[in-house]
């Protein structure tokens, strides 16, 4: 498998990218203190308040990878699990 230099290069690039992405998510919160709530925009205060924002999100209850989800994660998970007509998420429009 590793005899082919092209395959080895692709695997090493992917592995480096994965390490960088995981290290970034561990390093940034450890290095910078997030001041909550964020009042930069009218909607950011509600989505960045301490605790409780994702309590009503059906697919975001599992604490696994909770620092890696964003406001649109529940929609992607709902599409992957239940399709476009999943009843467990609020629809837009």
VOSE-726145 format. One record per atom (N, C-alpha, C, O, CB): x negated, y negated, z; chain; atom name; residue number from 1. Coordinates in nm, 3 decimals. Each point is the difference from the previous one (the first is absolute). Glycine has a CB too. Layout:
<pts>
        xx        yy        zz   chain   atom     n
         X         Y         Z       A     CA   NUM
...
</pts>
This chain:
<pts>
        xx        yy        zz   chain   atom     n
    -0.081     0.119     0.000       A      N     1
     0.081    -0.119     0.000       A     CA     1
    -0.085    -0.126     0.000       A      C     1
     0.029    -0.094    -0.074       A      O     1
     0.148     0.220     0.193       A     CB     1
    -0.283    -0.129    -0.038       A      N     2
    -0.083    -0.119     0.008       A     CA     2
    -0.116     0.002    -0.100       A      C     2
    -0.085    -0.089     0.003       A      O     2
     0.147     0.072     0.236       A     CB     2
    -0.067     0.118    -0.326       A      N     3
    -0.106     0.006    -0.099       A     CA     3
     0.019    -0.103    -0.110       A      C     3
    -0.097    -0.046    -0.059       A      O     3
     0.071     0.288     0.108       A     CB     3
     0.149    -0.280    -0.076       A      N     4
     0.031    -0.098    -0.101       A     CA     4
    -0.021    -0.141     0.059       A      C     4
     0.070    -0.036     0.094       A      O     4
     0.096     0.195    -0.206       A     CB     4
    -0.260    -0.239     0.057       A      N     5
    -0.027    -0.132     0.059       A     CA     5
     0.119    -0.095    -0.008       A      C     5
     0.017    -0.083     0.089       A      O     5
    -0.253     0.115    -0.150       A     CB     5
     0.318    -0.021    -0.041       A      N     6
     0.118    -0.087    -0.010       A     CA     6
     0.100     0.030     0.110       A      C     6
     0.055    -0.091     0.061       A      O     6
    -0.089     0.076    -0.308       A     CB     6
     0.057     0.141     0.271       A      N     7
     0.094     0.040     0.105       A     CA     7
    -0.052    -0.043     0.137       A      C     7
     0.077    -0.047     0.084       A      O     7
    -0.002     0.242    -0.225       A     CB     7
    -0.204    -0.179     0.163       A      N     8
    -0.060    -0.040     0.127       A     CA     8
     0.012    -0.150     0.020       A      C     8
     0.029    -0.045     0.111       A      O     8
    -0.188     0.238    -0.126       A     CB     8
     0.139    -0.271    -0.090       A      N     9
     0.012    -0.145     0.009       A     CA     9
     0.142    -0.041     0.034       A      C     9
     0.021    -0.086     0.086       A      O     9
    -0.206     0.062    -0.251       A     CB     9
     0.283     0.085     0.100       A      N    10
     0.140    -0.034     0.027       A     CA    10
     0.037     0.035     0.144       A      C    10
     0.069    -0.077     0.066       A      O    10
    -0.013     0.116    -0.308       A     CB    10
    -0.100     0.076     0.290       A      N    11
     0.031     0.040     0.137       A     CA    11
    -0.066    -0.093     0.100       A      C    11
     0.062    -0.038     0.100       A      O    11
    -0.042     0.276    -0.175       A     CB    11
    -0.144    -0.277     0.050       A      N    12
    -0.069    -0.092     0.091       A     CA    12
     0.063    -0.139    -0.001       A      C    12
     0.009    -0.064     0.104       A      O    12
    -0.219     0.193    -0.141       A     CB    12
     0.254    -0.176    -0.078       A      N    13
     0.069    -0.129    -0.007       A     CA    13
     0.130     0.006     0.078       A      C    13
     0.030    -0.091     0.077       A      O    13
    -0.133     0.044    -0.302       A     CB    13
     0.181     0.154     0.206       A      N    14
     0.125     0.014     0.074       A     CA    14
    -0.025     0.009     0.150       A      C    14
     0.071    -0.063     0.078       A      O    14
     0.031     0.176    -0.277       A     CB    14
    -0.201    -0.034     0.239       A      N    15
    -0.031     0.014     0.141       A     CA    15
    -0.044    -0.133     0.061       A      C    15
     0.042    -0.033     0.111       A      O    15
    -0.107     0.271    -0.152       A     CB    15
    -0.017    -0.313    -0.030       A      N    16
    -0.041    -0.132     0.046       A     CA    16
     0.118    -0.094     0.015       A      C    16
     0.009    -0.075     0.097       A      O    16
    -0.228     0.109    -0.206       A     CB    16
     0.311    -0.031     0.012       A      N    17
     0.119    -0.085     0.006       A     CA    17
     0.086     0.037     0.120       A      C    17
     0.050    -0.088     0.070       A      O    17
    -0.054     0.063    -0.320       A     CB    17
     0.021     0.155     0.274       A      N    18
     0.082     0.044     0.113       A     CA    18
    -0.061    -0.042     0.133       A      C    18
     0.071    -0.043     0.090       A      O    18
     0.008     0.237    -0.227       A     CB    18
    -0.210    -0.182     0.150       A      N    19
    -0.068    -0.041     0.123       A     CA    19
     0.014    -0.151     0.021       A      C    19
     0.026    -0.044     0.112       A      O    19
    -0.189     0.234    -0.138       A     CB    19
     0.147    -0.268    -0.079       A      N    20
     0.012    -0.145     0.010       A     CA    20
     0.142    -0.040     0.042       A      C    20
     0.016    -0.085     0.086       A      O    20
    -0.194     0.058    -0.262       A     CB    20
     0.279     0.088     0.116       A      N    21
     0.138    -0.035     0.033       A     CA    21
     0.035     0.037     0.145       A      C    21
     0.064    -0.079     0.069       A      O    21
    -0.003     0.113    -0.310       A     CB    21
    -0.103     0.083     0.286       A      N    22
     0.029     0.039     0.137       A     CA    22
    -0.080    -0.083     0.100       A      C    22
     0.051    -0.034     0.107       A      O    22
    -0.001     0.265    -0.188       A     CB    22
    -0.173    -0.262     0.048       A      N    23
    -0.082    -0.084     0.089       A     CA    23
     0.056    -0.141     0.008       A      C    23
    -0.004    -0.062     0.107       A      O    23
    -0.197     0.200    -0.164       A     CB    23
     0.251    -0.190    -0.052       A      N    24
     0.058    -0.134    -0.001       A     CA    24
     0.119    -0.008     0.096       A      C    24
     0.012    -0.096     0.077       A      O    24
    -0.087     0.065    -0.315       A     CB    24
     0.162     0.131     0.234       A      N    25
     0.118    -0.001     0.087       A     CA    25
    -0.037     0.020     0.147       A      C    25
     0.078    -0.037     0.088       A      O    25
     0.056     0.125    -0.278       A     CB    25
    -0.248    -0.031     0.217       A      N    26
    -0.045     0.014     0.138       A     CA    26
    -0.079    -0.122     0.046       A      C    26
     0.008    -0.039     0.116       A      O    26
    -0.013     0.288    -0.146       A     CB    26
    -0.070    -0.309    -0.061       A      N    27
    -0.090    -0.109     0.036       A     CA    27
     0.072    -0.133     0.017       A      C    27
    -0.027    -0.073     0.096       A      O    27
    -0.152     0.191    -0.217       A     CB    27
     0.269    -0.151     0.034       A      N    28
     0.066    -0.131     0.004       A     CA    28
     0.077    -0.022     0.130       A      C    28
    -0.021    -0.103     0.064       A      O    28
     0.038     0.110    -0.313       A     CB    28
     0.070     0.085     0.291       A      N    29
     0.068    -0.026     0.128       A     CA    29
    -0.095    -0.001     0.120       A      C    29
     0.027    -0.067     0.100       A      O    29
     0.174     0.172    -0.197       A     CB    29
    -0.312    -0.033     0.087       A      N    30
    -0.096    -0.001     0.110       A     CA    30
    -0.081    -0.129     0.002       A      C    30
    -0.047    -0.042     0.106       A      O    30
     0.034     0.292    -0.119       A     CB    30
    -0.005    -0.313    -0.101       A      N    31
    -0.084    -0.119    -0.012       A     CA    31
     0.079    -0.129     0.019       A      C    31
    -0.049    -0.095     0.061       A      O    31
    -0.099     0.222    -0.214       A     CB    31
     0.270    -0.131     0.100       A      N    32
     0.079    -0.121     0.003       A     CA    32
     0.125     0.021     0.085       A      C    32
     0.067     0.103    -0.010       A      O    32
    -0.153    -0.168    -0.217       A     CB    32
     0.115    -0.032     0.310       A      N    33
     0.118     0.007     0.085       A     CA    33
     0.118    -0.060    -0.076       A      C    33
    -0.006    -0.115    -0.045       A      O    33
    -0.135     0.102     0.256       A     CB    33
     0.246     0.090    -0.224       A      N    34
     0.119    -0.046    -0.069       A     CA    34
     0.087    -0.075     0.101       A      C    34
     0.036     0.055     0.104       A      O    34
    -0.046     0.140    -0.269       A     CB    34
     0.042    -0.319     0.133       A      N    35
     0.086    -0.080     0.086       A     CA    35
     0.143     0.014    -0.050       A      C    35
     0.030    -0.037    -0.114       A      O    35
    -0.218    -0.127     0.167       A     CB    35
     0.275     0.217     0.030       A      N    36
     0.137     0.024    -0.039       A     CA    36
     0.091    -0.098     0.071       A      C    36
    -0.030    -0.039     0.113       A      O    36
    -0.020     0.281    -0.153       A     CB    36
     0.158    -0.281    -0.018       A      N    37
     0.043     0.025    -0.136       A     CA    37
    -0.071    -0.092    -0.099       A      C    37
    -0.048    -0.107     0.036       A      O    37
     0.269     0.182     0.051       A     CB    37
    -0.225    -0.032    -0.210       A      N    38
    -0.060    -0.078    -0.107       A     CA    38
     0.107    -0.095    -0.055       A      C    38
     0.102     0.045    -0.051       A      O    38
    -0.266     0.143    -0.008       A     CB    38
     0.140    -0.316     0.069       A      N    39
     0.098    -0.100    -0.046       A     CA    39
    -0.039    -0.064    -0.131       A      C    39
     0.041    -0.113    -0.028       A      O    39
     0.015     0.071     0.264       A     CB    39
    -0.134     0.110    -0.317       A      N    40
    -0.045    -0.058    -0.127       A     CA    40
     0.116    -0.023    -0.096       A      C    40
     0.003    -0.102    -0.069       A      O    40
    -0.222     0.216     0.101       A     CB    40
     0.314    -0.024    -0.038       A      N    41
     0.117    -0.012    -0.086       A     CA    41
     0.125     0.023     0.084       A      C    41
    -0.009     0.047     0.113       A      O    41
    -0.123     0.031    -0.316       A     CB    41
     0.247    -0.112     0.149       A      N    42
     0.123     0.010     0.078       A     CA    42
     0.035     0.143     0.038       A      C    42
     0.066     0.020     0.102       A      O    42
     0.014    -0.224    -0.217       A     CB    42
    -0.122     0.303     0.038       A      N    43
     0.036     0.139     0.028       A     CA    43
    -0.107     0.077     0.074       A      C    43
     0.026     0.111     0.046       A      O    43
     0.112    -0.118    -0.247       A     CB    43
    -0.259    -0.048     0.216       A      N    44
    -0.109     0.076     0.061       A     CA    44
     0.010     0.011     0.151       A      C    44
    -0.056     0.094     0.058       A      O    44
    -0.085    -0.167    -0.246       A     CB    44
     0.209    -0.018     0.253       A      N    45
     0.012     0.009     0.146       A     CA    45
     0.077     0.125     0.042       A      C    45
    -0.039     0.068     0.095       A      O    45
     0.031    -0.318    -0.080       A     CB    45
     0.116     0.281    -0.087       A      N    46
     0.078     0.120     0.035       A     CA    46
    -0.076     0.129    -0.028       A      C    46
     0.012     0.096     0.075       A      O    46
     0.195    -0.224    -0.124       A     CB    46
    -0.284     0.130    -0.058       A      N    47
    -0.069     0.124    -0.036       A     CA    47
    -0.133     0.019     0.072       A      C    47
    -0.062     0.105    -0.014       A      O    47
     0.171    -0.120    -0.206       A     CB    47
    -0.154    -0.084     0.297       A      N    48
    -0.127     0.014     0.071       A     CA    48
     0.014    -0.014     0.150       A      C    48
    -0.100    -0.009     0.071       A      O    48
    -0.012    -0.077    -0.272       A     CB    48
     0.234     0.083     0.251       A      N    49
     0.015    -0.010     0.144       A     CA    49
    -0.045     0.130     0.066       A      C    49
    -0.008     0.105    -0.065       A      O    49
     0.200    -0.267     0.036       A     CB    49
    -0.221     0.155     0.154       A      N    50
    -0.055     0.114     0.072       A     CA    50
     0.110     0.103     0.025       A      C    50
     0.097    -0.026     0.071       A      O    50
    -0.271    -0.121     0.038       A     CB    50
     0.157     0.262    -0.167       A      N    51
     0.089     0.113     0.022       A     CA    51
     0.142    -0.022    -0.051       A      C    51
     0.048    -0.113    -0.007       A      O    51
    -0.185     0.166     0.201       A     CB    51
     0.201     0.054    -0.228       A      N    52
     0.141    -0.003    -0.032       A     CA    52
     0.036    -0.031    -0.144       A      C    52
     0.116     0.019    -0.038       A      O    52
    -0.088    -0.084     0.265       A     CB    52
    -0.122     0.019    -0.308       A      N    53
     0.037    -0.039    -0.136       A     CA    53
     0.037     0.121    -0.084       A      C    53
     0.092    -0.007    -0.082       A      O    53
    -0.243    -0.190     0.100       A     CB    53
     0.082     0.307     0.002       A      N    54
     0.026     0.118    -0.083       A     CA    54
     0.091     0.101     0.070       A      C    54
     0.014     0.113    -0.048       A      O    54
    -0.235    -0.148    -0.059       A     CB    54
     0.283    -0.003     0.217       A      N    55
     0.087     0.093     0.072       A     CA    55
     0.120     0.043    -0.082       A      C    55
     0.047     0.113     0.015       A      O    55
    -0.120    -0.218     0.195       A     CB    55
     0.123     0.019    -0.296       A      N    56
     0.116     0.033    -0.082       A     CA    56
    -0.037     0.065    -0.133       A      C    56
     0.088     0.036    -0.078       A      O    56
     0.031    -0.225     0.186       A     CB    56
    -0.247     0.205    -0.135       A      N    57
    -0.046     0.061    -0.125       A     CA    57
    -0.001     0.152     0.015       A      C    57
    -0.075     0.054     0.082       A      O    57
    -0.066    -0.259    -0.136       A     CB    57
     0.222     0.273    -0.023       A      N    58
     0.019     0.144     0.014       A     CA    58
    -0.129     0.079    -0.025       A      C    58
    -0.030     0.092     0.076       A      O    58
     0.266    -0.124    -0.147       A     CB    58
    -0.312    -0.003    -0.031       A      N    59
    -0.118     0.077    -0.038       A     CA    59
    -0.129    -0.047     0.067       A      C    59
    -0.104     0.062    -0.020       A      O    59
     0.215    -0.021    -0.196       A     CB    59
    -0.106    -0.146     0.295       A      N    60
    -0.121    -0.053     0.062       A     CA    60
    -0.004     0.023     0.150       A      C    60
    -0.068    -0.074     0.072       A      O    60
     0.059    -0.096    -0.251       A     CB    60
     0.080     0.270     0.229       A      N    61
     0.003     0.029     0.143       A     CA    61
    -0.120     0.081     0.048       A      C    61
    -0.035    -0.007     0.117       A      O    61
     0.281     0.000    -0.132       A     CB    61
    -0.309     0.082    -0.073       A      N    62
    -0.114     0.082     0.037       A     CA    62
    -0.122    -0.088     0.023       A      C    62
    -0.034    -0.080    -0.087       A      O    62
     0.126     0.274    -0.045       A     CB    62
    -0.158    -0.184     0.247       A      N    63
    -0.114    -0.088     0.027       A     CA    63
    -0.125     0.029    -0.084       A      C    63
    -0.094    -0.078     0.000       A      O    63
     0.182     0.060     0.228       A     CB    63
    -0.087     0.129    -0.300       A      N    64
    -0.114     0.035    -0.085       A     CA    64
    -0.019    -0.105    -0.109       A      C    64
     0.095    -0.029    -0.074       A      O    64
    -0.058     0.273     0.121       A     CB    64
    -0.152    -0.298    -0.059       A      N    65
    -0.035    -0.103    -0.099       A     CA    65
     0.084    -0.128     0.015       A      C    65
     0.023    -0.070    -0.099       A      O    65
    -0.089     0.253    -0.055       A     CB    65
     0.111    -0.213     0.274       A      N    66
     0.085    -0.118     0.018       A     CA    66
    -0.072    -0.129    -0.034       A      C    66
     0.065    -0.099    -0.034       A      O    66
     0.058     0.222     0.211       A     CB    66
    -0.254    -0.126    -0.168       A      N    67
    -0.072    -0.122    -0.037       A     CA    67
    -0.018    -0.014    -0.151       A      C    67
    -0.050    -0.102    -0.047       A      O    67
    -0.069     0.113     0.265       A     CB    67
     0.159     0.090    -0.293       A      N    68
    -0.019    -0.002    -0.145       A     CA    68
     0.128    -0.028    -0.078       A      C    68
    -0.003     0.000    -0.123       A      O    68
    -0.182     0.158     0.156       A     CB    68
     0.295    -0.182     0.034       A      N    69
     0.125    -0.023    -0.071       A     CA    69
     0.028    -0.149    -0.012       A      C    69
    -0.046    -0.080     0.081       A      O    69
     0.134     0.300     0.000       A     CB    69
    -0.012    -0.254    -0.181       A      N    70
     0.041    -0.138    -0.022       A     CA    70
     0.152    -0.005    -0.010       A      C    70
     0.067     0.103     0.014       A      O    70
    -0.286    -0.157    -0.131       A     CB    70
     0.272    -0.063     0.092       A      N    71
     0.145    -0.016    -0.003       A     CA    71
     0.066     0.084    -0.109       A      C    71
     0.117     0.038     0.014       A      O    71
    -0.148    -0.268     0.074       A     CB    71
    -0.040     0.259    -0.196       A      N    72
     0.060     0.075    -0.110       A     CA    72
    -0.028     0.150     0.008       A      C    72
     0.043     0.075    -0.088       A      O    72
    -0.065    -0.278    -0.051       A     CB    72
    -0.047     0.248     0.241       A      N    73
    -0.034     0.142     0.011       A     CA    73
     0.123     0.088     0.011       A      C    73
     0.004     0.110    -0.055       A      O    73
    -0.216    -0.174     0.162       A     CB    73
     0.313     0.015    -0.035       A      N    74
     0.120     0.083     0.015       A     CA    74
     0.069     0.026    -0.133       A      C    74
     0.060     0.106    -0.018       A      O    74
    -0.032    -0.198     0.248       A     CB    74
    -0.035    -0.002    -0.323       A      N    75
     0.064     0.020    -0.130       A     CA    75
    -0.075     0.105    -0.083       A      C    75
     0.063     0.082    -0.066       A      O    75
     0.019    -0.320     0.073       A     CB    75
    -0.214     0.235    -0.003       A      N    76
    -0.077     0.100    -0.073       A     CA    76
     0.020     0.139     0.060       A      C    76
     0.013     0.098    -0.074       A      O    76
    -0.182    -0.274     0.016       A     CB    76
     0.172     0.185     0.190       A      N    77
     0.025     0.129     0.064       A     CA    77
     0.141     0.050    -0.030       A      C    77
     0.019     0.120    -0.022       A      O    77
    -0.182    -0.180     0.202       A     CB    77
     0.260    -0.029    -0.180       A      N    78
     0.138     0.040    -0.029       A     CA    78
     0.014     0.052    -0.142       A      C    78
     0.071     0.097    -0.024       A      O    78
     0.010    -0.267     0.188       A     CB    78
    -0.148     0.105    -0.259       A      N    79
     0.005     0.046    -0.138       A     CA    79
    -0.067     0.137    -0.013       A      C    79
     0.049     0.088    -0.071       A      O    79
    -0.050    -0.327    -0.010       A     CB    79
    -0.112     0.257     0.150       A      N    80
    -0.071     0.127    -0.008       A     CA    80
     0.079     0.114     0.065       A      C    80
    -0.003     0.113    -0.049       A      O    80
    -0.212    -0.239     0.050       A     CB    80
     0.284     0.097     0.108       A      N    81
     0.070     0.105     0.073       A     CA    81
     0.142     0.021    -0.050       A      C    81
     0.041     0.114    -0.023       A      O    81
    -0.181    -0.167     0.221       A     CB    81
     0.215    -0.056    -0.215       A      N    82
     0.141     0.014    -0.032       A     CA    82
     0.042    -0.053    -0.134       A      C    82
     0.119     0.004    -0.033       A      O    82
    -0.084    -0.018     0.269       A     CB    82
    -0.128    -0.034    -0.315       A      N    83
     0.035    -0.055    -0.130       A     CA    83
     0.048    -0.144     0.011       A      C    83
    -0.002    -0.059     0.108       A      O    83
     0.061     0.288    -0.185       A     CB    83
    -0.016    -0.285    -0.034       A      N    84
     0.041    -0.139    -0.004       A     CA    84
     0.130    -0.027     0.073       A      C    84
     0.027    -0.115     0.037       A      O    84
    -0.144     0.097    -0.252       A     CB    84
     0.197     0.118     0.238       A      N    85
     0.128    -0.018     0.068       A     CA    85
    -0.005     0.048     0.145       A      C    85
     0.103     0.042     0.053       A      O    85
     0.011    -0.017    -0.273       A     CB    85
    -0.229    -0.032     0.283       A      N    86
    -0.014     0.045     0.138       A     CA    86
     0.086    -0.088     0.091       A      C    86
    -0.011    -0.122    -0.004       A      O    86
    -0.223     0.205    -0.042       A     CB    86
     0.320    -0.023     0.126       A      N    87
     0.089    -0.079     0.086       A     CA    87
    -0.065    -0.052     0.127       A      C    87
     0.064    -0.074     0.075       A      O    87
     0.120     0.207    -0.165       A     CB    87
    -0.309    -0.097     0.118       A      N    88
    -0.063    -0.035     0.127       A     CA    88
    -0.070    -0.135     0.000       A      C    88
    -0.056    -0.039     0.102       A      O    88
     0.028     0.279    -0.066       A     CB    88
     0.030    -0.311    -0.146       A      N    89
    -0.064    -0.132    -0.004       A     CA    89
     0.101    -0.103    -0.047       A      C    89
     0.096     0.031    -0.070       A      O    89
    -0.322     0.073     0.025       A     CB    89
     0.201    -0.229     0.086       A      N    90
     0.085    -0.109    -0.048       A     CA    90
    -0.038    -0.033    -0.142       A      C    90
    -0.118    -0.006    -0.035       A      O    90
     0.142    -0.087     0.267       A     CB    90
     0.076     0.073    -0.313       A      N    91
    -0.027    -0.034    -0.140       A     CA    91
    -0.007    -0.150    -0.016       A      C    91
     0.066    -0.075     0.072       A      O    91
     0.050     0.283    -0.148       A     CB    91
    -0.196    -0.250    -0.018       A      N    92
    -0.011    -0.141    -0.031       A     CA    92
     0.099    -0.032    -0.110       A      C    92
     0.001     0.066    -0.104       A      O    92
    -0.246    -0.072     0.172       A     CB    92
     0.327    -0.093    -0.047       A      N    93
     0.093    -0.045    -0.104       A     CA    93
     0.128     0.077    -0.006       A      C    93
     0.085    -0.029    -0.084       A      O    93
    -0.278    -0.040    -0.040       A     CB    93
</pts>
